[in-house]
């Protein structure tokens, strides 16, 4: 099934709103897309502050504490 980018973005957000965290492999299987397409989609969603990428997956922004999601300046 061919999906446009905005449809994939909506699907990723809907899945995250239910599960709060997902692995890259689970997203690829669910959406039936290539790893390159998924990386591009997750980058775009992260730039829009709609997801937070973590090693091997993605989490919903509300699943993280505010202190963790914003890097601290080092002195």
TIRO-2110 file (N, C-alpha, C; in Angstrom, 1 decimal):
// TIRO-2110
0.8, -1.2, 0.0, N, 1, A
0.0, 0.0, 0.0, CA, 1, A
0.9, 1.2, 0.0, C, 1, A
0.7, 2.1, -1.0, N, 2, A
1.5, 3.3, -1.1, CA, 2, A
0.9, 4.4, -0.2, C, 2, A
1.8, 5.0, 0.6, N, 3, A
1.3, 6.0, 1.5, CA, 3, A
2.2, 7.3, 1.2, C, 3, A
1.5, 8.4, 1.2, N, 4, A
2.2, 9.7, 1.1, CA, 4, A
2.9, 10.0, 2.5, C, 4, A
3.8, 10.9, 2.4, N, 5, A
4.6, 11.3, 3.6, CA, 5, A
3.7, 11.7, 4.8, C, 5, A
2.7, 12.6, 4.5, N, 6, A
1.8, 13.1, 5.6, CA, 6, A
1.0, 11.9, 6.1, C, 6, A
0.6, 11.0, 5.3, N, 7, A
-0.1, 9.8, 5.8, CA, 7, A
0.8, 8.9, 6.7, C, 7, A
2.0, 8.8, 6.3, N, 8, A
2.9, 8.0, 7.2, CA, 8, A
3.2, 8.7, 8.5, C, 8, A
3.3, 10.1, 8.4, N, 9, A
3.6, 10.8, 9.6, CA, 9, A
2.4, 10.7, 10.6, C, 9, A
1.2, 10.8, 10.1, N, 10, A
0.0, 10.6, 10.9, CA, 10, A
-0.1, 9.2, 11.5, C, 10, A
0.3, 8.2, 10.7, N, 11, A
0.3, 6.8, 11.2, CA, 11, A
1.3, 6.6, 12.3, C, 11, A
2.5, 7.2, 12.2, N, 12, A
3.5, 7.1, 13.2, CA, 12, A
3.0, 7.8, 14.5, C, 12, A
2.4, 9.0, 14.4, N, 13, A
1.9, 9.7, 15.5, CA, 13, A
0.8, 9.0, 16.2, C, 13, A
-0.1, 8.4, 15.4, N, 14, A
-1.2, 7.6, 16.0, CA, 14, A
-0.7, 6.4, 16.8, C, 14, A
0.3, 5.7, 16.2, N, 15, A
0.9, 4.5, 16.9, CA, 15, A
1.6, 5.0, 18.2, C, 15, A
2.3, 6.1, 18.1, N, 16, A
3.0, 6.6, 19.3, CA, 16, A
2.0, 7.1, 20.4, C, 16, A
0.9, 7.6, 20.0, N, 17, A
0.0, 8.1, 21.0, CA, 17, A
-0.6, 6.9, 21.8, C, 17, A
-0.7, 5.7, 21.1, N, 18, A
-1.2, 4.6, 21.8, CA, 18, A
-0.1, 3.8, 22.6, C, 18, A
1.1, 3.7, 22.0, N, 19, A
2.1, 2.8, 22.6, CA, 19, A
3.2, 3.6, 23.4, C, 19, A
3.3, 4.9, 23.1, N, 20, A
4.3, 5.8, 23.8, CA, 20, A
5.7, 5.6, 23.3, C, 20, A
6.1, 4.4, 22.9, N, 21, A
7.4, 4.2, 22.4, CA, 21, A
7.4, 3.0, 21.4, C, 21, A
8.2, 3.1, 20.4, N, 22, A
8.2, 2.1, 19.3, CA, 22, A
9.7, 1.9, 18.8, C, 22, A
10.0, 0.7, 18.4, N, 23, A
11.3, 0.4, 17.8, CA, 23, A
11.2, 0.7, 16.3, C, 23, A
12.4, 1.0, 15.7, N, 24, A
12.4, 1.2, 14.3, CA, 24, A
11.9, 0.0, 13.6, C, 24, A
12.3, -1.2, 14.0, N, 25, A
11.9, -2.4, 13.4, CA, 25, A
10.4, -2.6, 13.4, C, 25, A
9.8, -2.3, 14.5, N, 26, A
8.3, -2.4, 14.6, CA, 26, A
7.6, -1.4, 13.7, C, 26, A
8.1, -0.2, 13.6, N, 27, A
7.6, 0.8, 12.7, CA, 27, A
7.7, 0.4, 11.2, C, 27, A
8.9, -0.2, 10.9, N, 28, A
9.1, -0.6, 9.5, CA, 28, A
8.1, -1.7, 9.1, C, 28, A
7.9, -2.7, 10.0, N, 29, A
7.0, -3.8, 9.8, CA, 29, A
5.5, -3.3, 9.7, C, 29, A
5.2, -2.4, 10.6, N, 30, A
3.8, -1.9, 10.6, CA, 30, A
3.5, -1.1, 9.4, C, 30, A
4.4, -0.2, 9.0, N, 31, A
4.1, 0.7, 7.8, CA, 31, A
4.6, 0.1, 6.5, C, 31, A
5.3, -1.0, 6.5, N, 32, A
5.8, -1.6, 5.3, CA, 32, A
6.6, -0.6, 4.4, C, 32, A
7.6, 0.0, 5.1, N, 33, A
8.4, 1.0, 4.4, CA, 33, A
9.9, 0.7, 4.6, C, 33, A
10.7, 1.2, 3.8, N, 34, A
12.2, 1.0, 3.9, CA, 34, A
12.8, 1.8, 5.1, C, 34, A
14.0, 1.3, 5.5, N, 35, A
14.6, 2.0, 6.6, CA, 35, A
15.0, 3.5, 6.2, C, 35, A
15.3, 3.7, 4.9, N, 36, A
15.6, 5.1, 4.5, CA, 36, A
14.4, 6.0, 4.6, C, 36, A
13.3, 5.5, 4.2, N, 37, A
12.0, 6.3, 4.3, CA, 37, A
11.7, 6.5, 5.7, C, 37, A
11.8, 5.5, 6.6, N, 38, A
11.5, 5.7, 8.0, CA, 38, A
12.4, 6.7, 8.6, C, 38, A
13.7, 6.6, 8.3, N, 39, A
14.7, 7.6, 8.9, CA, 39, A
14.3, 9.0, 8.5, C, 39, A
14.0, 9.2, 7.2, N, 40, A
13.6, 10.5, 6.7, CA, 40, A
12.3, 11.0, 7.4, C, 40, A
11.3, 10.2, 7.6, N, 41, A
10.1, 10.5, 8.2, CA, 41, A
10.3, 10.9, 9.7, C, 41, A
11.1, 10.1, 10.4, N, 42, A
11.4, 10.4, 11.8, CA, 42, A
12.2, 11.7, 12.0, C, 42, A
13.1, 11.9, 11.1, N, 43, A
13.8, 13.2, 11.1, CA, 43, A
12.9, 14.4, 11.0, C, 43, A
12.0, 14.3, 10.0, N, 44, A
11.0, 15.4, 9.8, CA, 44, A
10.1, 15.6, 11.0, C, 44, A
9.6, 14.5, 11.6, N, 45, A
8.8, 14.6, 12.8, CA, 45, A
9.6, 15.1, 14.0, C, 45, A
10.8, 14.7, 14.1, N, 46, A
11.6, 15.2, 15.2, CA, 46, A
11.9, 16.7, 15.1, C, 46, A
12.1, 17.2, 13.9, N, 47, A
12.3, 18.6, 13.6, CA, 47, A
11.1, 19.4, 14.0, C, 47, A
9.9, 18.8, 13.9, N, 48, A
8.7, 19.5, 14.2, CA, 48, A
8.3, 19.3, 15.7, C, 48, A
9.2, 18.6, 16.4, N, 49, A
9.0, 18.3, 17.9, CA, 49, A
7.8, 17.5, 18.2, C, 49, A
7.5, 16.6, 17.2, N, 50, A
6.4, 15.7, 17.4, CA, 50, A
6.8, 14.3, 17.9, C, 50, A
8.1, 14.0, 17.8, N, 51, A
8.6, 12.7, 18.3, CA, 51, A
10.0, 13.0, 18.8, C, 51, A
10.5, 12.1, 19.6, N, 52, A
11.9, 12.1, 20.1, CA, 52, A
12.6, 10.8, 19.7, C, 52, A
13.6, 11.0, 18.9, N, 53, A
14.4, 9.8, 18.5, CA, 53, A
15.3, 9.3, 19.6, C, 53, A
15.3, 8.0, 19.8, N, 54, A
16.3, 7.4, 20.7, CA, 54, A
17.0, 6.3, 20.0, C, 54, A
18.0, 5.8, 20.6, N, 55, A
18.7, 4.7, 20.0, CA, 55, A
17.8, 3.5, 19.7, C, 55, A
17.6, 3.2, 18.4, N, 56, A
16.8, 2.0, 18.0, CA, 56, A
15.3, 2.3, 17.9, C, 56, A
14.9, 3.5, 18.2, N, 57, A
13.5, 3.7, 18.1, CA, 57, A
13.1, 5.2, 18.3, C, 57, A
11.8, 5.4, 18.7, N, 58, A
11.3, 6.7, 18.9, CA, 58, A
10.3, 6.7, 20.0, C, 58, A
10.2, 7.8, 20.7, N, 59, A
9.2, 7.9, 21.8, CA, 59, A
8.3, 9.1, 21.6, C, 59, A
7.2, 9.1, 22.2, N, 60, A
6.3, 10.3, 22.3, CA, 60, A
6.9, 11.3, 23.2, C, 60, A
6.9, 12.6, 22.8, N, 61, A
7.6, 13.6, 23.6, CA, 61, A
7.1, 13.7, 25.0, C, 61, A
5.8, 13.4, 25.3, N, 62, A
5.3, 13.5, 26.6, CA, 62, A
5.8, 12.3, 27.5, C, 62, A
6.4, 11.3, 26.9, N, 63, A
6.9, 10.1, 27.6, CA, 63, A
8.2, 10.4, 28.3, C, 63, A
8.8, 11.6, 28.0, N, 64, A
10.1, 12.0, 28.6, CA, 64, A
9.9, 13.1, 29.5, C, 64, A
10.7, 13.2, 30.5, N, 65, A
10.7, 14.3, 31.4, CA, 65, A
11.2, 15.6, 30.7, C, 65, A
10.8, 16.7, 31.1, N, 66, A
11.3, 18.0, 30.5, CA, 66, A
12.8, 18.1, 30.6, C, 66, A
13.4, 17.7, 31.7, N, 67, A
14.8, 17.8, 31.8, CA, 67, A
15.6, 17.0, 30.9, C, 67, A
15.0, 15.8, 30.6, N, 68, A
15.7, 14.9, 29.7, CA, 68, A
15.6, 15.3, 28.2, C, 68, A
14.5, 15.9, 27.8, N, 69, A
14.3, 16.2, 26.4, CA, 69, A
15.0, 17.5, 26.0, C, 69, A
15.4, 18.3, 26.9, N, 70, A
16.2, 19.5, 26.6, CA, 70, A
17.6, 19.4, 27.1, C, 70, A
18.6, 19.5, 26.2, N, 71, A
20.0, 19.3, 26.7, CA, 71, A
20.4, 20.5, 27.6, C, 71, A
21.2, 20.3, 28.6, N, 72, A
21.6, 21.3, 29.5, CA, 72, A
23.0, 21.9, 29.0, C, 72, A
23.1, 23.2, 29.2, N, 73, A
24.4, 23.8, 28.8, CA, 73, A
25.4, 23.4, 29.8, C, 73, A
26.6, 23.1, 29.4, N, 74, A
27.7, 22.7, 30.3, CA, 74, A
28.5, 23.9, 30.6, C, 74, A
29.0, 23.9, 31.9, N, 75, A
29.8, 25.1, 32.3, CA, 75, A
31.3, 24.7, 32.3, C, 75, A
END
